[in-house]
Amino acid sequence: MTRVPVTSRAAAPARKLPANAWVVPATLVGALLPLLVLFADAFSGRLGANPIQRSEQQTGVLALSLILLSLSATPLRLLAARANLRLLWPAKIRKTLGLCGALYAGVHLVIYGLDKGFNPLGLITDAVKRPYITVGLTALLLLIPLVLTSRKDSVKRLGFEKWQRLHRLSYVIAALGVLHFWWSVKKDHTGPLIALVVLLILFGVRLLLQNRAKRARA
């Protein structure tokens, strides 16, 4: 009697994770960690004599920082491409950084409202009297359509060109955020100045790459 070889069932191919699959989760953890630390400091009483003011300032700075980082993703990828380097991770983390920046901006507004006793009339009065509040609220309102159209299916629904034009508002939001930061600081403008320099560099790199692309097409 011949022995029939036992044929094992074909094993399913191993699922391979895409390259840099850890980048987005790591970015999300890194972006949200300061918020967790802020909550921990608030509950333990380590925010100093004026915890609301300090938490308001920290969330505002974090919101602007993350928005600027999200804007730097595309120029970084394009500059790397010109140097014959293929970087995939900047495009992967751009949306995560932008959404986390919007989250911090929302928390920033909630803390500001908490300081004002959640009085809508007081918020409107502040927005009228203080230009930096008007600028900050405008930036936050402009963030809303970007957040609502951050899903992949939004590109299909709007069309890529309309979606792209809409999301160019992120530069306007960043500019308003820098102006809000500058006007809200009374003495030391080191932080707002750094944010302004970063924004100008991003503007300059974007314009340079656009002009070179137009020349190449011509």
Order of alpha helices (4+ residues) and beta strands (2+ residues): alpha-alpha-alpha-alpha-alpha-alpha-alpha-alpha-alpha
